[in-house]
């Protein structure tokens, strides 16, 4: 037997023919010898290299394909081993001249010898030739010439493409493309046979094809036509019925226009005979206008597959396949579109025409569609005398010229749908790929692909493809930091990669340090003709004045995301107008939609780099005083909403003392709608509240900082956001101390003490409350001083000094008496009654609690009534009035659960369980305790949840003992 090495050498010398096949199971033939590649991953590597036909496939891309973006640590070594074993399977070694598998610094390539053959290449060439000849005239004129070509192309197939090659992203894309092209050839063969009146052959083949491709309407149409022309009109109508039922069942829609039209013709007996149509005028040019695609394109596999599937399908239906690609500036729309277009060149043998609708100036130039149509007509070979002067006639001639041609039309950087619509072909033979920063949602029939920033892994792959994987491997943590600083923004990453590639003496850390300064980061993101600032500026300068101003002012919002109402105070306008300008920014990809929150609001955000760019513009174009006024209005709007949310929840201003910072008025109807569920709104906005307190403090707006912090206390306490409570109050406290704001300082201290009480750090709370009460007394702030004494009483009760607690409550009650603050008075009486209960004085406890409940009811005390009912229930338990206790605890559960206070709900359910136990209803008590346990598990603060669950557990254990 001749050795494999000798076979290869003879093949290289022309003695034996090497043949490779992927149109079916992977096939390798050396003369009479067949080579089998048994390992699945080796077959994948070989298939990927054959697809690229001599082009280098980067190592990282091969790894990504083999392990689906989740490679093992040893992936590079494993790939080298796979390549080595594949070489042995092919009979290669390092001593062989003219090696097939060629490795280089960036990856591997398959060097197909000149006298070798690859069925994939033969098929693509055959398809291109067939399409070119078909475009030259109607099928009837060329049927005899084309039939053999089509048969030979289809005979290349031995089964499904890459049948025994494991699926990988690129294999799936290529398999889909090839199968689509094969189907298109089958349809072409049927057309050719119909033109030559070979109806029986069409009936036989299309019937078999429809078993595997039942949604292919063109196959149904050809089968109907063949049956009708064979004198089998009834069967043709039956076929239409079958197609209609199947398409409706599978797709929810009936047959398309072509199939319906043929059905009508069959019914009327008016089907055109198989006769040649008039020859269309010939156009000589086959333009190839695509700019080059970048060789190190990275990521976007899912989006690529979608675009290739839509644009690469065979002509069908009445309109050209169209894909509209949108995304923010610098996200890689043009790069993506060119990658798609170059991969599809073989599908469009009559050429590819390209136009960039931006002229390269600093501002987009709305080129006339009429001018672009003229350029396109010249590109496809039409001379000046043949071009009409009337714009509408020119578009009609343009569409007529494209009617029988396979041309890919790439329209880059479209401003709006009006620029694109006149450039769309009239029929299905061409395809259109459009890019725009706007979504172009009004473009009829277009499939939309929105490009976002890259994933972290794709971003690292991009850097590695430019600077080399070894350089990246030396500084993995720093490379990850670079990705974060660039916000995974493709243009920024490519600029950074280019700068590193041009400066081999730089480490990645060198560039990362230069990007750390936010004031200079945008300026650093520039290299050659690439500039992030210039890219963003194109979008910015397309805006009208008010939208530009809003874009600049949004840089002042330091929250991670925000709701639409934020635009109103920034612009000092209505919510409706502010939201309109905000949506303009969204359409122009300068603001991103981050999702919807629990209150039903749409959340918006700025990409980190756009936020820096916006801030730079604000500093340049908006005076400091106007920026400060905008921040003040924004904080005033926040205070308006937090005030109203608190009042909606508690029925009044419950236990709060406010500052003098001016509120900014939002429309009452809008506020009422927004705060229909105040707790949902608060839950959605708590992170933004923390950010705004910090922003107010940094802006030296201490009055706003402390007022916003203390107004949010009820949110933090109810939902257990103890960290936010601590952070906002420490921030506000520092701001008031810096500015000498004694009143604000004392009130913030009292609310920090409330946090300490919540944490059961009662002595720490008293250390804060005593000086706060003294300061407030000197300032004449009687209400605030009274609330300090109430808090001191709660702290003393926590330390079990109940007599001292009562004295503090009495002092607080004296200060509140006759001030008309019913809720504060009810609050004092609640804690007085609770303390009497702890002392065992049931009569005094019930007297105080009933008074508290009566006052709270008179002003619709909301959740306060629930807290009072809880302790009334405890008093009834003390008197062994289980029925009254159960009623009170049930009322408490209803009240506190309505505001989402899981801690109070769990405690009230515990009390209700005690009441049922006191009545001898042990099963009911056990059920209620299980509900209490479920409520306790919803308590956000883990320490409080643990304590509550522990108490419930002990009670359950006693119950089951």
N, C-alpha and C positions, 0 to 999 in steps of 0.2 A: 504494500500500500504506500502511496506517495505521502510524505509527511505534510502536515498542515502548513509548515513554514515554506516548503517547496511549492505547494499549491499557490500560496500568496505570491511568491517570487515569480512563478510562471505567469500568474495573472497579471502582475505588473509588467511582465515582458510581452504581454499580448498573447500568450499561449492559451490561457483559459479566461473565460469571461466571469467576472464577479457580478452577481445580481443580488440586490437587496429589495425586500418587499415588506411593506407595512399595511397594504390594503387587504387585510385579512390577518391571520396570525403572523408574527414576525418570521421572515423567511430570508435565509442566507444561502446562496448557491455559488459554489466555486467549481465551474466546469460541471462534472458529473457528481461532485461531492456536495452533500447538504450539511451545513453546520447547524448544530442545535445549541442554543443558549438556554440552559436549564434554570438558572437563578432568576427570580422575578425582578429583583432590583437591577441586575445586569441588563435585562431586557428593557427596563425603563430608561437606564442611562443611554443605551444604544439608540432607542427610539427618539429620545430628546435630541441627541446629537444629529441623527438623520433628519429630523424636522428642520434643523438649522442649516443643513446642506453646506457644510464647510465653514460656517460662522462659528466663532468661539462662544461657548455657553459659559458664563461666569460660574466659578465654583460655588458661590453662595446660592445662585439660582438652582443649580443641580441639587444642592443639599435641601433647599426649600421644597423642591418638587418631590424628592425622595421621602422626606419626613414631614411634609405638610406643615411647614412653619414651626415644627416642634422637634428640632433635631437633638439627638443625644450629644453629650459632650464630645464623644469620639467620632462625630459625623465626618469631619475632614479626613481622618485616617481611614475610616470605613469606605469613603468614596474612593480614595486612592487604591485601596485593596480591590474594590469592585472594578475599577478601570484596569488594574493589573490582570485580574482574572479574565476580564472581557478580552483583553489583548491575547491572552493565551488561548481562549476559545476561538478567536479569529486566526490563530496561528502566527501571531506577531511576537517579536521580542525586540530588545533594544538594538540588536545587530541588523535588523531588517531595514533595508533602504526603503524609502517611500512609505513610512508607517501610516496606517489608516487612522489610528487614534493618536492625536497630537495634543500634548499638554503644553501649556505656557503659564506665565505668571498669574494670569487672571482666570484661567479655566481650561476647558478642553474643547477640541473640535474634531469632526470626522472628515478626513481628507478623502473624498470619494475620487478614485482614479478616473481619468478621462474616458477610459474604455469600459468602465463599470456602469451599471444601470441601477436606478432606484425608481420603483413603480410610482411612488409619490410624486417625484419630479416629472416623470413621463405623463402622469395623469393631469397635473396642473398645466403643463405645457399644452397638452391636448385640449383641455377645457378652454384655455386662452385662445387657441387657434380656432376652435369651433365658434366661440363667441364673436371673435373678430369677423369670421366669414359670415356668420348669421346676420351681423349688423350691416353687412354690405348689401343685403337685399332680403326680400321675403322668403320664407321657407320653401315655397313651391319652386322658386327659381334655382335653388341650390340643393334641393333635397337629395338628388343622386350623388352629388359631390360630398355632402356632409354625412350621409348615412354610414359609410364605411368608417369615417373618423370617429363618429359617436360609438359605433359598435366596438372599435378597437379600444377606445377609452374605457368603456364599461367592462370589456373582457379582462382588463388589468386587475379587476377585483376578484378576491378569493373568499370573501366573507366580510364581516364587520371590520372597519379600520382599527388597527392596533388590538385585535381581538384578544390576544393573550398577554397584553401589556397592562400591568396594574394602573389604575386611574391616578393621575396627578393633575393639578390645575391646567398645565399646558397640554397634556395628552387629551384631557376632556375637551378643551377648546378646539384642538386640531381635529379630533375625531368628529366633533359636531360640524365643523366646517366642511370636512370631506364628505360626510354623509349627506349634508345639504347639497353639495355640488353633484354628488352621485344622483340624488333624487332629481335635481334639475336636468341632468343629462337624460335620465329616463323620460322625463316630460318632453325634452327636445326630440328624443327618438320617436315618441308617440306623435308629435307634431309632424315630423318628417314622414312618418308612415301614413298619417292622415292625408298629407299633401299628395302622396303617391297612391292613395286609395287602398292601402294595405290594412283595411279595417279589422279583419280577423286577428291579425297580429296584435293590434292595439287592444282589442277586447281581451285576448288571452293574457297579455302582459299586465295591463292595468288592473284587471281583476285580481291577479296575484299580488300586485303591489299594494292595492288598497287593503288587503288583509293585514298588512304590516303598517300601513300609513293611512289610516282611515280619515284623518283630518285634512288630507291634502286635496283641496278643492279642485285644483287643475286636473288631477287624475280622474276625479269624478266627471268633470266636464268633457275630457277626452273620451272617456268610456261611453258617455251619453252620445256624443257626436258619432263615434264609430258604430254604435248600435243603430242609430237613426239612419246613417248612410248605408247600413247593411239591410235596410228595410225592416228593422225590428223596432218600430216606433213605440209600441206598447212597453217593451223591455226598457227602452230609454227613459220613459216616464216613470217606470218602476224604480230604476236606478236613482232618479232625482228624489223620489219619495224616501228611499233608503238614506240618501245623503242628507236630506233635510232632517229626518228623525235623529240621525246620529249626531249631526252638528249641533242641533238644538239640545240634545241630551248631554253631550260632552262639554259644549262651550256656552250654552245658554243663549246662543244666537243662531239665526237661520243661515242659509247659504249666502255667499257673497253675490255681488252684482253680476259677475260673469256667468255664474251657474244659473242665477235667476233669469238672466236674459236668454240663455240657451233654452231653458225650460219653456219660456214664452214662445220662442221660435219653433220648438218642437210641437207645442200645442197648436200653433197657427200654421204649421207646415211651411214655415218660411226660413228654414235653416239654409244659409248660403252654401252653394255647392263647392266641392274641392277644386277651386280654380286659382291660379296665381293672381296675386294682387299687383297693382301697379308698382313698379320699382321706385323706391324712394330716392331722392337726390343724394349723391354720394358726397361725403365730407372727407377730406383727405387726412386731416391732422388727428393724431392720437396723443393728446397732451399728457405730459408727466410733470405737473407743476408742484408736486408736494415738496416742501422744504425737508431737509434730512431729519430723520428721527434720531434721538440720542441713543447711543449704543448701550448705555448702562441704565436703561429704564428699570425701575424697581417697583414692586408692589402692584396694587390695583388689579389683581388677577380676577376677582369677582366681577368688577366693573368691565374689564376687558372682555370677559366671556359673554356678558350681556350685550355689549356693543357689537361684538363679532357675530353673535348669533342673529341679531336683528338685521344688521347690514349685509351679512354674508349669505342670507337666504336667497333662493332662486326667485325670479320675478313671479309674483302672484298677486291677485287682486287688482285694484284700480289705482293705487297710489304708490309712490316711491317710499321704501323704508327710510325712516328718518329718526335720528338720535340727536337729542339736544343735551349737551353737557354743560352744567353750571357749577359755580362754586366761587369762593372768595378769591380776591386777587392773590396771585402767587401760589395757588393750590395745585397748579399743574394741568390746567385744562387743555392748553395748546399742545403740551408735551404728550398728554394722554391721547388727544385726537390724532396727532401724527403717528403715534404708535399703532393705533387702530387702523388708520388709513394705509400705512405701509404694509401691515399684515394682510390687508385685503386687496392689494394691487392685482394679484393674480385673478381675482374675481371680476375685475373691471378692465378687460383687455382694450377697450376703446379709450381708456385714459382716465386721468384723475386731474380735476381742476380745483384750484385753491384760491381763496381770496381772504386777506386780512382786512376787516372793515375798519380797523383803527390805522391811522396813517403814520403812527410812530411819534406824533407830536405829544405834548404833555396832556392834551385833552382829546377825547375821542371825537373823530370827525365823521359825521353821519353821511357816508357816501351814498349817493343816489343809487337805488336798485337798478335804474335804467343804465347808468354807467357800468355797473357790474355786469349786467346782462350783455352789454356790448363787448366787454372784455372776454366774457365766456364764449360768445359767438366767434370772436376772432381766434380764441384758443382752440376751438374745434374745427377751424379751417374755413370759416365763412369770410369772404372778402367784403370790402366796404360797399360795393355796389349792390350786393345782395341783402344788405341790412336795411330794413325800413327805418324811416325817420320818426314815425309815430311810436311812442313808448309802448302802447298796448299791442300794436302789431309786432313790435320787436320781441316782446315776451312770447307772443304766439309762435313766431318763427323759431325762437329759442326752444320752446317746448316741442315743436315739430321736429327740430333737428335732433333732439334727444330721444325721440319716440322709439327708435329701433336700435339704440346704442346702449352699451353697458359702460356707464361713466360714473365714477364716484365724485361727488361734489362736496368739498370741505369749505365751510363758511366759518371763519375764525373771528372771534371777538364781536359778535353781533350786539347791537345796542338794544333792539327790540324786535318784536315779531314783524313789524312793518318792513324792516330791512330784509327779512328773510323770505317772506311769502312769495314775492315775484320771482325769486330764484329757484323755487321748487319745480321739479319736472312735472309733466302732466300725466306720466304713466309709470308703471312699476319696474321698468328695466334698469333705471339708475337708482342710486342711493344717496342720501344726504346726511352729512355729519356737521352739526352746528355747535359752536361754543359761545357762551355768553356768561357774564357775571350775574345776569338776571335769570330766573328760572324759565322764561319764555313759555309759561303755562298755556298761553293762548295759541300756540302753534299746533294746528289740528293734526292729529294722527301721530305726533312725535312720541317716542319713548324717551323718558327723562332719566338722566343719570346725574346725581348730585355728588360731586367730589368733596370729601372732607379732608382734614389734615391726615397725615399718615399715622399708623399705629407706631408705638415705640420701636417694635422690632423692624418694621419697614423703614423707619427713619434711620436706624443703625445700618440696615442693609444699603441704603442709599449712600451714606457716608463711606461705608466699606467699598462700594463699587467705584468710588472716585479716588480715595486715598489708599486703598488696599486693606485687606482684612488683617494683615499682620500689624499694621500701625494702630488699627482699632483695638486689637487684642492686647496691646501694651498698656492701654489706658481705658479699660472698660467702664469704670465708674465715671471718669471724666467725660467720656463719650456720651454716657447716659445723661449727664448734667448738660452737655451741649445740646442734646436733643430737647431737653426741657426748656432751656433758655430760648431755643428757636420755636417753642410751642408746636413742635412736630410739623412745622410749616415747610412744604417742599422747596419753595424758592429760597427761603432762608437757609435751609439745610444744604442746598446745592451751592449757594454762595460760600458758606463756611467751608464746605468740602473743597471747592475750587481754590479758596485761599490757602487751605492746608496743603493741597497738592502742589501749589506754586511755591510753597515755602517749606521744603522738607526739613529745614532746621527748626521749625516750630514744633512744639508738642501740641497735642489737643488742648492741654491745660493752658497753654499760652493764649490761644484764641478764647477759651472759656473765660479767662480772667478779664479780657477786654470787653466781653459781653455782660459782665456782672453789673456794670454801671448802667442803670436803666435810662439815664439821661442821654447816653451815647450809643445805646444798643442799636437803634435804627440806623445810625450813621455807620456803624461797623458792618451792617448787612448790605454791603455793596462791593461788587467786584466786576471790573470791566464794564460791560454794558448792562449787567444785571444789577438791579437796585430794588430793594423792598420798598423804600420810600416812594420811588417813581411808580411802582406797581400800585400801591395804595392811592397815590395821588390821582391816577386816572379815574378811579371810582369816586373819590372825593370831589373832584372838579366837575363831575357830571351832575352834581346835586344843585338844587336851587338854594337860595340864601338861608332860608329857615332850617332846612334839613342840614345844611353845613353847620349852622350854629348849634343845633342839637347834637350833632356828632361830636363837636368840640366839647360841649358841656357834659356829655356822658362820661368823659374822662374824669370828671369830678366825683363820680359815683364809685366809692371804694368797696361796695358790697360785691360778692362773687357773681350774683345775678340780680335781676330787678324785674318789677312788673311794669306794665305799660303806663300806669299813672305817674311814674317818676318823671316822664317827659314833660308833664304839665307844669310843675313848679320850676323845672330847669328853664323852660322857655317863657314862664310867667303867662301861661295861656290856659285854655280849657283842656280837659282830659281828651276830648274828642280830637282837637287839633294836634295835641301832642302825640297821640297814638298814630294819627295819620303820618306825621313826619317820621315817627319811629319805624313804621312799616315801609316807608320809602328807603330807609337805611337797611332794612332787612332785604328788600328786593335787590339792592345794590351790593349785597354781601358784605356790608360794613358792620352789621349787627347780626348775631346768630340767635336763633330760637333754641333755648335750652330745655324746653319741655313745658309741662303744666304742673302747677302745684296743687296741694290739697284743697285750696280755696277756689280752684277753677281758673286761676289767673295764668296767662301765658308768661313764662319767664324768658328773659332776654339776657344776653351777655356779649361782651366784646372779647374777641381773641386777644391773648396777652400782647402780641405785637401790635395789633390794631389799637389796643388801649394805650400803649406807649405813643404811637403815632398821633392818636387823638389828643393826648395830653400835650404833645409838642405843638400841635396846631393851636390848641387853646392858649398856650403861653404866648404864641406869636400874634394871634388875631383877636383875643378877648382881653380887655384890661383887667388888672388884678381886682379892682373894685367890683366889676361886673361878675367875675368869677366868685368872689366872696358873697355877693348878693344871691347868686344862684344857689350856692351851698346853704345859705341861710333859709332861702325859700324851701329847699328840699328838706332840711331839718324841721322847718315849721310844718310841712305837710306830714312828715312822720309823726310829729307830736299831735297833730289833728287826728290822725288815724289811731294812734295808741290811746289817746284820751277817749275817743269814741268807742274803741274796742273794750276798754276797761269799763266804761259806763254802761255799755250794752250788756256786758256780762254780769255786772253787780247791781245795775239799776241806778247807780249814782256814783259819785266820786268816793270810792270806798277806801278809807285809810291812807289816802295819798295827799301830799302837799306839793303843789306845783310851783314852778318857777315863773319868771316873767318873760321868757323868750317868746317872741310873737309867733302865733300859729299862722300857717298859710292855708287859706280856705279852699278846700275841695268842694265840689257841688254836693249838697246834702243828699240828693237822690242817689248819686253815684256812691257816696260813702255808705249809705244805707244798704245798697245792693252788695257792695264789696264786703261789708261786715255783717251780712245776714247770719253767718256762723262765725262769730268773733274768734272762737277758739281755733277753728280751722285756719283762719287768717293768721293768727298769732303763731300757730305751729309752723305755717309755711314761711313766715318772715323772721323767725327768731335769729337765724344766722345774720341776716341783714341788719337787724337791730343792734347786734353786737358790733358789727362793722361801723354803723353810723355813730354809735356812742364814741368809738375810738376816733372816727373822723372829726367829730365835733370837738373832742379834746385836743387833737392835733391842731385844729384851726383856731384854738383859744376861744372857742364858743362854749365856755364852761357851763353857762346857764342852760343851754340846750343839752349838753352832755349829761348833767346830773338829772334834769327833768325827764329825759328819755329813759335813763337807767331806772329811776325809781318807778316810773309809770309801767315799766315792764316787769316789775317784781312779781305781780300776780301770775304772769305767764311762766316765769322761771319756777315759781313755787309749785304751781299746779302740775306742770309737766316734768318737774324734777331736773330742770336744767341748772343744776347747782354750779357747775363750772362757768356757765354764762352769767349767772347771778354774780358770782365772785368777780369775774373779769370786768364786767361793765361797771360795777360799783367801785372797784379799785381804780379803774381808769377815771371815772367821774370824780372820785375823791381826790386823786392827784391833781386833776384839773382845777378843782375848787380851791385846793390849798395853794397852788401856783398863783391863782388870780386873787387870793384873799377873800373869796366868797364865803363868809362865815356861815350864812344861813344854809346855802347849798351843802357846805361841808358837814354841818350838823345833821341835816336830813339824810344825807347819804350814809353817815355813820349809823343812824338809827336803822336804816334798811340793811346795812351790813350786819347789824346786830340781829335782825330778823333771820338772816341766813344762818348765823351761829346758833340761834334757837332751833331752827329746822334741823341743824346738824347735832343738836343736843349738847352743844358747847356753851352751857348756860353762864358760867363764870366769865368766859370771853365776851359774851353778849353784854353782861352788866358793865364790863370795863369800857365798852363803847357807848353804852346808853347814858351812863352818869354824866360824862362831859358833854354829850350831845344835849341832854335835857338842860344843863346849866346854860349852855350857849343860847339855846332857844328861849329860855326864860329871860335872859338879858336882852334879847332882841324883841321880846314881846310877842313871840310866836306861840300863843296859848294852845292852839289846836295841835301843832306839831309837838309841843312839850307834853300835852296830855297823852298823845299816842306813844311817846317815849315811856311814860309811866306805865301805860298798859303793857308795853313790851317788857319793862322791868318786872312787872308782876308775873308775866308768863315765865320769865327766866327764873325768878325766885321760886315759883311753884315747881319748876323743873328741878331745882335744887332741894325740893321738899320743905322749904321754909314757907309754908302756906299762909301763916299769919302775916308775915311781911308782904307776901304777895297780895293779900287782901288790902293792906294799907296802900300799896301802890295803885291798885284798881280804884280804891275810893278816891285817891288824889286825882287820878285821871278823870274819873267821873265828875268830880267837882269842877275841873277845868273845862270840861265839855258841856256842862249843864247850861241851858239857856242859849247855846250857840246855834241851835237849829240843825245840828248834824246828827240826824236820827240813826244812820247806819253806824257811825262811830260809837254812839251811846249804846246801841244794841250790842256792838262788839264787846264793849267793856262789861256789860251785864252778862253776856255769855261767859266770859272768863271768870267773872265773879261767881256765877252759879257753878261753874265747873270746879272752882276751888272749894266752895262750900261742900260740894259733893265729895271731894277728896277728904274733907275733914269729917264726913259722916253726918253733916247737918242737912238732912234731906229736905226739910221744910224751907230753909233759907235758899237752898239750891234751886228748888222748884219755883220759888217766888221770883228769884232773879231771872231764871230761864224763861218763865212765862212772860215776864215784862219784856225781856229781850225779843221774844218771838212776836209779841204784840206790836212792838215798835218796828221790827223788821217787816212785818206784814203790811203795815201802814204805808210803807214806801217801796213795796215790792223788792224785798231784800235779796232776791235771787238765791245764789248758793249759800249766803249767810243763814238763811232760814234752814237749809239742810244741816249746817253745822249745829245750829241751836237744837233742831229736832233730835240729832244724834245724842246730845247730852240730856235732853228731856227724856229720851228713851232710857238712858242709864239711870236717871232719877226714878223712873217708874219701876225699873228692875229692882232698885233698892227698896221700894215699897212693896215688892212682889206683885205688882199689877202687870202681869205678863201681857195681857191684851192691849193695854195702853202703850206698853213698851214696844210691842210689835208694830202697832200703828205708827208710832213716832219714828222708829227705825226705818220703816217702809217709806215714809215721806222723805227721810234723809237720803235713802238710796236713790230715790227718783231725782231729787234735787242735784246731788253731787255728781251723779253719773251723767247728767245732761251737759255738764261742762267738761267732762273727761278727767275729773279728779280721781284717779284710780286709788290713791292712798286713802282718801276719805270714803270712797265707795267700799273698799275692803274692810275698813273699820266699822262702818255702818252695818255691813252684812254680818260681821262678827257679833255686833250687838243684837241683830235680828235673830241670829242662831241662839244666843243666850235666852232671848225671850221665848223661842219655841221650846228650848230645853226646860225652861222654868214651867212651861205648860205641859210638860211630859211628852212633847212631840219630838221624840228622838230622831226618827227618820227624816222629818222635815228639817230639823236642826242640822243633821249631817249634810243634807243636800245644800242648804244655805251656806254652810261652811265651804263646800266645794266651790260655790260661786265666789265666795270671799277669796279663796285661794287663786282662782282665775283672775280676779281683779288685782290681787297683790302682784301677780306675775307681770301685770302691765305697768307697774310703778317704774318710772325711768331710772330713779336713783337706786342703785343696787343695794346700798346699805339699808335704806328704808325698806326696800322690798324684802330683804333678808329678815329684818326684825319683824315685819308684819307676818311673813310666812311662818316664822318660828312660833309666834303667838297662836296662829291658826292651827299649826301642827300640834302644839301642846293641847289645845282644846279638843281637837279630833281624837288625840290619844286618850284623853280623859273620857270622852264620850264613848269610845269603843272598849274601854277597860271593863 
